Amino acid sequence: MKRGIILAALVWALVPVAAWSKPVLVTGRVVDKGGKPVAGAEVASFWNRDDQGKMKAYRSVKTDGDGGFKLECELYSRDQPLMAIDPTAKLGGIATIRAQAFDKPLLIEVSPLVEIKGHFTCSESGKLPGWTNVYVSVMPGGLRVASCSSRESTFALKLPAGKYGFYGYGSFTDFEGVTKEVTLEEGKVLDMGAVDLKLTPIARHYGKEPPQWHVTAARGVNKDVKIADFKGKWVVIEFWGFW
């Protein structure tokens, strides 16, 4: 009986998730500033800059001769930006699908793409972070539209002019992420220069004695227990997080 109750609860919990992730068909057109259709433009909900410096789309479609497109999107009950890039990779535009009105045709107007670039440093360690990643989100709303990962601690992306949220990070155990709001202006490269990542408390203690712990609740020992109290004994410490 207990197993049946648990199974029923799991099924009930999964039903809303399945509904949220059901793909919807989004239609629209891509046009230039003069309203003329852009044929062969690539449209996708997410883009990533590859190792060759090109913007690569995730699950994209291309526009027809009239600039029209049909794209399946998973909205998860939230708004979703779509970005279109023309065949020359010089023009691009973004429009947002509204979760409550996804059946309305979307119009994406393209204009010259703007480059945002920079590199990561860590002044605390004096070393390059190594692998890093950047997420760029459409503002307002903070809806992610592009990313760029690198093993040289650099980033470079091309996006339409506008306001964006920038989130850059390295290894989660070693570095704290950096969040900024940036504005891309048409005809101007945005060079962010050096983006300094701070070390996490864990990284600051590599090779050193562990810091004193602070126990808020305990079973079988006093709350003022110290790790030194277990000297000469085997101790297993498990670090846990919701992720």
PyRosetta script that sets phi, psi and omega in degrees:
from pyrosetta import init, pose_from_sequence

init()
pose = pose_from_sequence("MKRGIILAALVWALVPVAAWSKPVLVTGRVVDKGGKPVAGAEVASFWNRDDQGKMKAYRSVKTDGDGGFKLECELYSRDQPLMAIDPTAKLGGIATIRAQAFDKPLLIEVSPLVEIKGHFTCSESGKLPGWTNVYVSVMPGGLRVASCSSRESTFALKLPAGKYGFYGYGSFTDFEGVTKEVTLEEGKVLDMGAVDLKLTPIARHYGKEPPQWHVTAARGVNKDVKIADFKGKWVVIEFWGFW")
pose.set_psi(1, -45.4)
pose.set_omega(1, -179.4)
pose.set_phi(2, -60.3)
pose.set_psi(2, -42.4)
pose.set_omega(2, 179.8)
pose.set_phi(3, -62.5)
pose.set_psi(3, -38.8)
pose.set_omega(3, 179.2)
pose.set_phi(4, -65.1)
pose.set_psi(4, -38.2)
pose.set_omega(4, 178.8)
pose.set_phi(5, -65.4)
pose.set_psi(5, -43.6)
pose.set_omega(5, 179.9)
pose.set_phi(6, -63.2)
pose.set_psi(6, -43.4)
pose.set_omega(6, 179.8)
pose.set_phi(7, -62.9)
pose.set_psi(7, -42.1)
pose.set_omega(7, 179.4)
pose.set_phi(8, -63.4)
pose.set_psi(8, -39.8)
pose.set_omega(8, 179.8)
pose.set_phi(9, -64.7)
pose.set_psi(9, -39.9)
pose.set_omega(9, 179.6)
pose.set_phi(10, -65.5)
pose.set_psi(10, -43.3)
pose.set_omega(10, 179.1)
pose.set_phi(11, -62.0)
pose.set_psi(11, -44.3)
pose.set_omega(11, 179.8)
pose.set_phi(12, -61.4)
pose.set_psi(12, -40.2)
pose.set_omega(12, -178.1)
pose.set_phi(13, -68.9)
pose.set_psi(13, -31.0)
pose.set_omega(13, -177.0)
pose.set_phi(14, -81.7)
pose.set_psi(14, -19.4)
pose.set_omega(14, -177.1)
pose.set_phi(15, -60.6)
pose.set_psi(15, -47.9)
pose.set_omega(15, 179.3)
pose.set_phi(16, -62.8)
pose.set_psi(16, -37.5)
pose.set_omega(16, -179.6)
pose.set_phi(17, -61.8)
pose.set_psi(17, -43.7)
pose.set_omega(17, 179.3)
pose.set_phi(18, -62.0)
pose.set_psi(18, -38.6)
pose.set_omega(18, -179.7)
pose.set_phi(19, -67.5)
pose.set_psi(19, -41.1)
pose.set_omega(19, -179.8)
pose.set_phi(20, -62.1)
pose.set_psi(20, -38.7)
pose.set_omega(20, -171.9)
pose.set_phi(21, -91.2)
pose.set_psi(21, 6.6)
pose.set_omega(21, -179.8)
pose.set_phi(22, -66.5)
pose.set_psi(22, 125.8)
pose.set_omega(22, -179.0)
pose.set_phi(23, -62.9)
pose.set_psi(23, 143.7)
pose.set_omega(23, 175.5)
pose.set_phi(24, -121.6)
pose.set_psi(24, 151.4)
pose.set_omega(24, -179.6)
pose.set_phi(25, -94.5)
pose.set_psi(25, 118.9)
pose.set_omega(25, 179.3)
pose.set_phi(26, -106.1)
pose.set_psi(26, 132.3)
pose.set_omega(26, 177.9)
pose.set_phi(27, -116.4)
pose.set_psi(27, 157.5)
pose.set_omega(27, 178.4)
pose.set_phi(28, 178.1)
pose.set_psi(28, -172.5)
pose.set_omega(28, 178.9)
pose.set_phi(29, -136.4)
pose.set_psi(29, 150.9)
pose.set_omega(29, 174.7)
pose.set_phi(30, -113.8)
pose.set_psi(30, 126.6)
pose.set_omega(30, -178.9)
pose.set_phi(31, -132.6)
pose.set_psi(31, 162.7)
pose.set_omega(31, 175.3)
pose.set_phi(32, -89.5)
pose.set_psi(32, -174.7)
pose.set_omega(32, -176.4)
pose.set_phi(33, -64.3)
pose.set_psi(33, -24.1)
pose.set_omega(33, 178.4)
pose.set_phi(34, -87.4)
pose.set_psi(34, 1.0)
pose.set_omega(34, 179.6)
pose.set_phi(35, 86.6)
pose.set_psi(35, 4.5)
pose.set_omega(35, 179.7)
pose.set_phi(36, -81.1)
pose.set_psi(36, 141.3)
pose.set_omega(36, -179.0)
pose.set_phi(37, -64.8)
pose.set_psi(37, 145.2)
pose.set_omega(37, 177.4)
pose.set_phi(38, -109.8)
pose.set_psi(38, 106.7)
pose.set_omega(38, 179.8)
pose.set_phi(39, -83.4)
pose.set_psi(39, 145.7)
pose.set_omega(39, 176.0)
pose.set_phi(40, 76.9)
pose.set_psi(40, 9.6)
pose.set_omega(40, 176.0)
pose.set_phi(41, -72.4)
pose.set_psi(41, 145.6)
pose.set_omega(41, 179.2)
pose.set_phi(42, -97.3)
pose.set_psi(42, 131.6)
pose.set_omega(42, -176.8)
pose.set_phi(43, -122.6)
pose.set_psi(43, 132.5)
pose.set_omega(43, -180.0)
pose.set_phi(44, -156.5)
pose.set_psi(44, 161.2)
pose.set_omega(44, 179.5)
pose.set_phi(45, -86.2)
pose.set_psi(45, -14.8)
pose.set_omega(45, 179.6)
pose.set_phi(46, -151.6)
pose.set_psi(46, 142.6)
pose.set_omega(46, -177.5)
pose.set_phi(47, -130.5)
pose.set_psi(47, 150.0)
pose.set_omega(47, 177.7)
pose.set_phi(48, -137.4)
pose.set_psi(48, 137.3)
pose.set_omega(48, 176.7)
pose.set_phi(49, -81.7)
pose.set_psi(49, 125.6)
pose.set_omega(49, -178.1)
pose.set_phi(50, -87.3)
pose.set_psi(50, -178.1)
pose.set_omega(50, -176.8)
pose.set_phi(51, -66.8)
pose.set_psi(51, -19.1)
pose.set_omega(51, 179.1)
pose.set_phi(52, -91.6)
pose.set_psi(52, 4.7)
pose.set_omega(52, 177.5)
pose.set_phi(53, 84.4)
pose.set_psi(53, 11.5)
pose.set_omega(53, -179.1)
pose.set_phi(54, -100.7)
pose.set_psi(54, 146.4)
pose.set_omega(54, 176.1)
pose.set_phi(55, -81.5)
pose.set_psi(55, 119.6)
pose.set_omega(55, -178.5)
pose.set_phi(56, -109.9)
pose.set_psi(56, 134.5)
pose.set_omega(56, -176.4)
pose.set_phi(57, -90.7)
pose.set_psi(57, 153.1)
pose.set_omega(57, 175.8)
pose.set_phi(58, -106.2)
pose.set_psi(58, 117.8)
pose.set_omega(58, 179.6)
pose.set_phi(59, 52.8)
pose.set_psi(59, 62.5)
pose.set_omega(59, -175.0)
pose.set_phi(60, -97.9)
pose.set_psi(60, 166.9)
pose.set_omega(60, 170.1)
pose.set_phi(61, -132.8)
pose.set_psi(61, 162.0)
pose.set_omega(61, 177.8)
pose.set_phi(62, -112.6)
pose.set_psi(62, 147.5)
pose.set_omega(62, -178.6)
pose.set_phi(63, -74.4)
pose.set_psi(63, 152.9)
pose.set_omega(63, 178.0)
pose.set_phi(64, -85.6)
pose.set_psi(64, -169.8)
pose.set_omega(64, -177.2)
pose.set_phi(65, -62.2)
pose.set_psi(65, -23.4)
pose.set_omega(65, 178.8)
pose.set_phi(66, -96.5)
pose.set_psi(66, 7.9)
pose.set_omega(66, -178.9)
pose.set_phi(67, 80.3)
pose.set_psi(67, 6.1)
pose.set_omega(67, -177.7)
pose.set_phi(68, -82.6)
pose.set_psi(68, 154.2)
pose.set_omega(68, 177.3)
pose.set_phi(69, -149.1)
pose.set_psi(69, 157.2)
pose.set_omega(69, 172.3)
pose.set_phi(70, -132.9)
pose.set_psi(70, 125.1)
pose.set_omega(70, -174.5)
pose.set_phi(71, -136.5)
pose.set_psi(71, 129.6)
pose.set_omega(71, 174.3)
pose.set_phi(72, -81.0)
pose.set_psi(72, 127.3)
pose.set_omega(72, -179.5)
pose.set_phi(73, -128.9)
pose.set_psi(73, 148.0)
pose.set_omega(73, 173.0)
pose.set_phi(74, -105.7)
pose.set_psi(74, 110.5)
pose.set_omega(74, -171.8)
pose.set_phi(75, -90.0)
pose.set_psi(75, -22.0)
pose.set_omega(75, -178.7)
pose.set_phi(76, 51.1)
pose.set_psi(76, 38.3)
pose.set_omega(76, 176.9)
pose.set_phi(77, 61.8)
pose.set_psi(77, 27.5)
pose.set_omega(77, 176.0)
pose.set_phi(78, -138.5)
pose.set_psi(78, 163.3)
pose.set_omega(78, 177.4)
pose.set_phi(79, -65.0)
pose.set_psi(79, 157.3)
pose.set_omega(79, -177.5)
pose.set_phi(80, -145.0)
pose.set_psi(80, 122.9)
pose.set_omega(80, 175.9)
pose.set_phi(81, -77.7)
pose.set_psi(81, 147.2)
pose.set_omega(81, 171.7)
pose.set_phi(82, -118.8)
pose.set_psi(82, 135.1)
pose.set_omega(82, 176.5)
pose.set_phi(83, -116.3)
pose.set_psi(83, 136.2)
pose.set_omega(83, 177.7)
pose.set_phi(84, -115.7)
pose.set_psi(84, 137.8)
pose.set_omega(84, 175.8)
pose.set_phi(85, -127.0)
pose.set_psi(85, 131.2)
pose.set_omega(85, -175.7)
pose.set_phi(86, -73.6)
pose.set_psi(86, 168.5)
pose.set_omega(86, -176.0)
pose.set_phi(87, -59.7)
pose.set_psi(87, -24.5)
pose.set_omega(87, 179.5)
pose.set_phi(88, -81.5)
pose.set_psi(88, -10.6)
pose.set_omega(88, -176.7)
pose.set_phi(89, 61.6)
pose.set_psi(89, 24.6)
pose.set_omega(89, 178.3)
pose.set_phi(90, -110.2)
pose.set_psi(90, -19.3)
pose.set_omega(90, -178.7)
pose.set_phi(91, -119.4)
pose.set_psi(91, 144.8)
pose.set_omega(91, 178.5)
pose.set_phi(92, -157.1)
pose.set_psi(92, 161.2)
pose.set_omega(92, 179.2)
pose.set_phi(93, -154.0)
pose.set_psi(93, 157.4)
pose.set_omega(93, -179.5)
pose.set_phi(94, -129.8)
pose.set_psi(94, 137.3)
pose.set_omega(94, 171.4)
pose.set_phi(95, -138.6)
pose.set_psi(95, 151.7)
pose.set_omega(95, -174.7)
pose.set_phi(96, -107.6)
pose.set_psi(96, 128.5)
pose.set_omega(96, 173.9)
pose.set_phi(97, -78.9)
pose.set_psi(97, 127.2)
pose.set_omega(97, 175.8)
pose.set_phi(98, -87.1)
pose.set_psi(98, 127.3)
pose.set_omega(98, -175.2)
pose.set_phi(99, -57.4)
pose.set_psi(99, -32.4)
pose.set_omega(99, -177.3)
pose.set_phi(100, -89.6)
pose.set_psi(100, -2.0)
pose.set_omega(100, -179.4)
pose.set_phi(101, -144.7)
pose.set_psi(101, 44.1)
pose.set_omega(101, -176.2)
pose.set_phi(102, -69.6)
pose.set_psi(102, -15.8)
pose.set_omega(102, -178.0)
pose.set_phi(103, -83.4)
pose.set_psi(103, -4.0)
pose.set_omega(103, 177.9)
pose.set_phi(104, -85.0)
pose.set_psi(104, 133.2)
pose.set_omega(104, -179.6)
pose.set_phi(105, -57.1)
pose.set_psi(105, 141.2)
pose.set_omega(105, -177.2)
pose.set_phi(106, -102.4)
pose.set_psi(106, 138.8)
pose.set_omega(106, 177.1)
pose.set_phi(107, -114.1)
pose.set_psi(107, 119.5)
pose.set_omega(107, 178.5)
pose.set_phi(108, -111.5)
pose.set_psi(108, 119.4)
pose.set_omega(108, 179.1)
pose.set_phi(109, -102.1)
pose.set_psi(109, 125.9)
pose.set_omega(109, -176.6)
pose.set_phi(110, -94.6)
pose.set_psi(110, 150.9)
pose.set_omega(110, 177.2)
pose.set_phi(111, -148.7)
pose.set_psi(111, 172.7)
pose.set_omega(111, -177.9)
pose.set_phi(112, -56.6)
pose.set_psi(112, 132.6)
pose.set_omega(112, 177.3)
pose.set_phi(113, -71.8)
pose.set_psi(113, 149.0)
pose.set_omega(113, -179.3)
pose.set_phi(114, -117.4)
pose.set_psi(114, 136.7)
pose.set_omega(114, -179.5)
pose.set_phi(115, -90.4)
pose.set_psi(115, 136.0)
pose.set_omega(115, 170.6)
pose.set_phi(116, -120.2)
pose.set_psi(116, 129.4)
pose.set_omega(116, -175.9)
pose.set_phi(117, -146.4)
pose.set_psi(117, 170.6)
pose.set_omega(117, 178.8)
pose.set_phi(118, 166.3)
pose.set_psi(118, -170.4)
pose.set_omega(118, 177.6)
pose.set_phi(119, -147.6)
pose.set_psi(119, 160.7)
pose.set_omega(119, -178.0)
pose.set_phi(120, -103.1)
pose.set_psi(120, 144.1)
pose.set_omega(120, 174.2)
pose.set_phi(121, -132.3)
pose.set_psi(121, 170.6)
pose.set_omega(121, 171.4)
pose.set_phi(122, -140.9)
pose.set_psi(122, 96.5)
pose.set_omega(122, -176.9)
pose.set_phi(123, -66.6)
pose.set_psi(123, -27.8)
pose.set_omega(123, -179.6)
pose.set_phi(124, -65.5)
pose.set_psi(124, -41.3)
pose.set_omega(124, -177.1)
pose.set_phi(125, -95.2)
pose.set_psi(125, -21.9)
pose.set_omega(125, -176.9)
pose.set_phi(126, 74.2)
pose.set_psi(126, 13.2)
pose.set_omega(126, -179.3)
pose.set_phi(127, -124.7)
pose.set_psi(127, 155.3)
pose.set_omega(127, 174.8)
pose.set_phi(128, -70.1)
pose.set_psi(128, 142.3)
pose.set_omega(128, -179.1)
pose.set_phi(129, -63.9)
pose.set_psi(129, -19.3)
pose.set_omega(129, -176.5)
pose.set_phi(130, 83.5)
pose.set_psi(130, -122.4)
pose.set_omega(130, -179.0)
pose.set_phi(131, -69.1)
pose.set_psi(131, 130.9)
pose.set_omega(131, 177.4)
pose.set_phi(132, -137.5)
pose.set_psi(132, 164.2)
pose.set_omega(132, 177.5)
pose.set_phi(133, -146.5)
pose.set_psi(133, 148.9)
pose.set_omega(133, 178.4)
pose.set_phi(134, -127.2)
pose.set_psi(134, 134.7)
pose.set_omega(134, 169.2)
pose.set_phi(135, -113.3)
pose.set_psi(135, 135.1)
pose.set_omega(135, 176.0)
pose.set_phi(136, -115.7)
pose.set_psi(136, 130.5)
pose.set_omega(136, -176.7)
pose.set_phi(137, -119.9)
pose.set_psi(137, 146.1)
pose.set_omega(137, 176.7)
pose.set_phi(138, -74.1)
pose.set_psi(138, 131.8)
pose.set_omega(138, 178.4)
pose.set_phi(139, -114.5)
pose.set_psi(139, 146.4)
pose.set_omega(139, -4.3)
pose.set_phi(140, -74.7)
pose.set_psi(140, 166.7)
pose.set_omega(140, 178.4)
pose.set_phi(141, 114.3)
pose.set_psi(141, -30.1)
pose.set_omega(141, 179.4)
pose.set_phi(142, 64.1)
pose.set_psi(142, 38.4)
pose.set_omega(142, -179.0)
pose.set_phi(143, -92.0)
pose.set_psi(143, 117.6)
pose.set_omega(143, -175.4)
pose.set_phi(144, -66.4)
pose.set_psi(144, 136.5)
pose.set_omega(144, -177.9)
pose.set_phi(145, -131.3)
pose.set_psi(145, -19.4)
pose.set_omega(145, -177.7)
pose.set_phi(146, -156.6)
pose.set_psi(146, 160.1)
pose.set_omega(146, 178.0)
pose.set_phi(147, -146.5)
pose.set_psi(147, 166.3)
pose.set_omega(147, 178.1)
pose.set_phi(148, -154.7)
pose.set_psi(148, 115.3)
pose.set_omega(148, 177.1)
pose.set_phi(149, -107.2)
pose.set_psi(149, 155.2)
pose.set_omega(149, -175.2)
pose.set_phi(150, -156.0)
pose.set_psi(150, 146.5)
pose.set_omega(150, 172.7)
pose.set_phi(151, -100.4)
pose.set_psi(151, 3.0)
pose.set_omega(151, 176.9)
pose.set_phi(152, -109.0)
pose.set_psi(152, 10.5)
pose.set_omega(152, -179.9)
pose.set_phi(153, 61.5)
pose.set_psi(153, 33.7)
pose.set_omega(153, 178.9)
pose.set_phi(154, -121.6)
pose.set_psi(154, 164.9)
pose.set_omega(154, 173.1)
pose.set_phi(155, -149.1)
pose.set_psi(155, 149.0)
pose.set_omega(155, 177.4)
pose.set_phi(156, -159.4)
pose.set_psi(156, 124.7)
pose.set_omega(156, -179.0)
pose.set_phi(157, -137.5)
pose.set_psi(157, 154.0)
pose.set_omega(157, 174.9)
pose.set_phi(158, -119.7)
pose.set_psi(158, 125.7)
pose.set_omega(158, -176.1)
pose.set_phi(159, -140.8)
pose.set_psi(159, 161.3)
pose.set_omega(159, 174.6)
pose.set_phi(160, -66.1)
pose.set_psi(160, 156.4)
pose.set_omega(160, 176.1)
pose.set_phi(161, -59.1)
pose.set_psi(161, 145.2)
pose.set_omega(161, 179.9)
pose.set_phi(162, 153.5)
pose.set_psi(162, -173.9)
pose.set_omega(162, 179.8)
pose.set_phi(163, -99.9)
pose.set_psi(163, 135.8)
pose.set_omega(163, -176.9)
pose.set_phi(164, -138.0)
pose.set_psi(164, 157.0)
pose.set_omega(164, 169.9)
pose.set_phi(165, -98.0)
pose.set_psi(165, 132.5)
pose.set_omega(165, -179.0)
pose.set_phi(166, -110.9)
pose.set_psi(166, 127.7)
pose.set_omega(166, 175.5)
pose.set_phi(167, -131.2)
pose.set_psi(167, 113.3)
pose.set_omega(167, -179.6)
pose.set_phi(168, -118.0)
pose.set_psi(168, 141.4)
pose.set_omega(168, -177.9)
pose.set_phi(169, -155.9)
pose.set_psi(169, 165.9)
pose.set_omega(169, 173.1)
pose.set_phi(170, -121.3)
pose.set_psi(170, -146.6)
pose.set_omega(170, 177.5)
pose.set_phi(171, -57.4)
pose.set_psi(171, 129.6)
pose.set_omega(171, -177.1)
pose.set_phi(172, -63.6)
pose.set_psi(172, -30.0)
pose.set_omega(172, -179.9)
pose.set_phi(173, -76.1)
pose.set_psi(173, -23.6)
pose.set_omega(173, -173.6)
pose.set_phi(174, -104.6)
pose.set_psi(174, -30.6)
pose.set_omega(174, -172.0)
pose.set_phi(175, -132.7)
pose.set_psi(175, 146.1)
pose.set_omega(175, 173.2)
pose.set_phi(176, -89.0)
pose.set_psi(176, 139.0)
pose.set_omega(176, -177.9)
pose.set_phi(177, -71.8)
pose.set_psi(177, 159.3)
pose.set_omega(177, 178.9)
pose.set_phi(178, -117.5)
pose.set_psi(178, 128.4)
pose.set_omega(178, 178.9)
pose.set_phi(179, -116.0)
pose.set_psi(179, 130.4)
pose.set_omega(179, 178.3)
pose.set_phi(180, -141.5)
pose.set_psi(180, 160.3)
pose.set_omega(180, 168.8)
pose.set_phi(181, -108.8)
pose.set_psi(181, 131.6)
pose.set_omega(181, -176.9)
pose.set_phi(182, -128.1)
pose.set_psi(182, 154.3)
pose.set_omega(182, 176.9)
pose.set_phi(183, -122.1)
pose.set_psi(183, 124.3)
pose.set_omega(183, 177.7)
pose.set_phi(184, -98.5)
pose.set_psi(184, 126.5)
pose.set_omega(184, -179.7)
pose.set_phi(185, -107.9)
pose.set_psi(185, 137.2)
pose.set_omega(185, -178.5)
pose.set_phi(186, -58.4)
pose.set_psi(186, 132.5)
pose.set_omega(186, 178.3)
pose.set_phi(187, 84.6)
pose.set_psi(187, 0.0)
pose.set_omega(187, -178.7)
pose.set_phi(188, -125.2)
pose.set_psi(188, 129.4)
pose.set_omega(188, 174.3)
pose.set_phi(189, -79.0)
pose.set_psi(189, 132.1)
pose.set_omega(189, 175.9)
pose.set_phi(190, -96.9)
pose.set_psi(190, 103.7)
pose.set_omega(190, 177.5)
pose.set_phi(191, -98.7)
pose.set_psi(191, 107.8)
pose.set_omega(191, -178.4)
pose.set_phi(192, -80.0)
pose.set_psi(192, -6.1)
pose.set_omega(192, 178.5)
pose.set_phi(193, 64.8)
pose.set_psi(193, -137.6)
pose.set_omega(193, -178.6)
pose.set_phi(194, -87.5)
pose.set_psi(194, 122.2)
pose.set_omega(194, 174.4)
pose.set_phi(195, -103.0)
pose.set_psi(195, 111.4)
pose.set_omega(195, -172.5)
pose.set_phi(196, -86.7)
pose.set_psi(196, 124.9)
pose.set_omega(196, 177.3)
pose.set_phi(197, -97.4)
pose.set_psi(197, 131.6)
pose.set_omega(197, 177.7)
pose.set_phi(198, -85.8)
pose.set_psi(198, 147.3)
pose.set_omega(198, 176.9)
pose.set_phi(199, -72.1)
pose.set_psi(199, 148.1)
pose.set_omega(199, 173.4)
pose.set_phi(200, -78.4)
pose.set_psi(200, 161.8)
pose.set_omega(200, 176.3)
pose.set_phi(201, -55.7)
pose.set_psi(201, -34.1)
pose.set_omega(201, 178.2)
pose.set_phi(202, -64.0)
pose.set_psi(202, -48.7)
pose.set_omega(202, -177.5)
pose.set_phi(203, -63.1)
pose.set_psi(203, -32.6)
pose.set_omega(203, -179.8)
pose.set_phi(204, -67.5)
pose.set_psi(204, -17.0)
pose.set_omega(204, -177.0)
pose.set_phi(205, -106.5)
pose.set_psi(205, 6.0)
pose.set_omega(205, 177.1)
pose.set_phi(206, -57.1)
pose.set_psi(206, 131.0)
pose.set_omega(206, 177.4)
pose.set_phi(207, 78.1)
pose.set_psi(207, 3.6)
pose.set_omega(207, -178.7)
pose.set_phi(208, -117.1)
pose.set_psi(208, 169.4)
pose.set_omega(208, 174.5)
pose.set_phi(209, -63.3)
pose.set_psi(209, 140.6)
pose.set_omega(209, 179.1)
pose.set_phi(210, -63.7)
pose.set_psi(210, 146.9)
pose.set_omega(210, 178.9)
pose.set_phi(211, -69.0)
pose.set_psi(211, 164.4)
pose.set_omega(211, 176.7)
pose.set_phi(212, -65.9)
pose.set_psi(212, 138.7)
pose.set_omega(212, 177.6)
pose.set_phi(213, -92.5)
pose.set_psi(213, 161.4)
pose.set_omega(213, 179.8)
pose.set_phi(214, -124.9)
pose.set_psi(214, 108.8)
pose.set_omega(214, -175.5)
pose.set_phi(215, -88.6)
pose.set_psi(215, 124.0)
pose.set_omega(215, 178.4)
pose.set_phi(216, -97.1)
pose.set_psi(216, -22.4)
pose.set_omega(216, 177.8)
pose.set_phi(217, -153.7)
pose.set_psi(217, 142.8)
pose.set_omega(217, -177.0)
pose.set_phi(218, -148.9)
pose.set_psi(218, 152.8)
pose.set_omega(218, 175.9)
pose.set_phi(219, -129.4)
pose.set_psi(219, 126.2)
pose.set_omega(219, 177.2)
pose.set_phi(220, 87.0)
pose.set_psi(220, -9.0)
pose.set_omega(220, 176.6)
pose.set_phi(221, -140.6)
pose.set_psi(221, 163.8)
pose.set_omega(221, 176.5)
pose.set_phi(222, -75.2)
pose.set_psi(222, 154.3)
pose.set_omega(222, -178.7)
pose.set_phi(223, -69.5)
pose.set_psi(223, -18.7)
pose.set_omega(223, 178.5)
pose.set_phi(224, -91.4)
pose.set_psi(224, 16.7)
pose.set_omega(224, -179.7)
pose.set_phi(225, -62.3)
pose.set_psi(225, 144.3)
pose.set_omega(225, 177.7)
pose.set_phi(226, -120.2)
pose.set_psi(226, 153.8)
pose.set_omega(226, -178.7)
pose.set_phi(227, -62.2)
pose.set_psi(227, -27.5)
pose.set_omega(227, 179.1)
pose.set_phi(228, -64.9)
pose.set_psi(228, -21.5)
pose.set_omega(228, 179.6)
pose.set_phi(229, -66.8)
pose.set_psi(229, -17.3)
pose.set_omega(229, -178.3)
pose.set_phi(230, -101.8)
pose.set_psi(230, 14.9)
pose.set_omega(230, -177.9)
pose.set_phi(231, -57.2)
pose.set_psi(231, 132.4)
pose.set_omega(231, -178.7)
pose.set_phi(232, 88.8)
pose.set_psi(232, -2.0)
pose.set_omega(232, 179.7)
pose.set_phi(233, -118.5)
pose.set_psi(233, 155.6)
pose.set_omega(233, 173.7)
pose.set_phi(234, -76.0)
pose.set_psi(234, 132.6)
pose.set_omega(234, 179.4)
pose.set_phi(235, -130.1)
pose.set_psi(235, 128.4)
pose.set_omega(235, 175.4)
pose.set_phi(236, -106.4)
pose.set_psi(236, 123.1)
pose.set_omega(236, 178.0)
pose.set_phi(237, -115.2)
pose.set_psi(237, 122.8)
pose.set_omega(237, 179.4)
pose.set_phi(238, -108.7)
pose.set_psi(238, 124.0)
pose.set_omega(238, 176.1)
pose.set_phi(239, -98.8)
pose.set_psi(239, 127.2)
pose.set_omega(239, -172.9)
pose.set_phi(240, -130.2)
pose.set_psi(240, 144.1)
pose.set_omega(240, 173.9)
pose.set_phi(241, -142.9)
pose.set_psi(241, 159.4)
pose.set_omega(241, -176.6)
pose.set_phi(242, -63.1)
pose.set_psi(242, -22.8)
pose.set_omega(242, -179.8)
pose.set_phi(243, -77.1)
pose.dump_pdb("model.pdb")
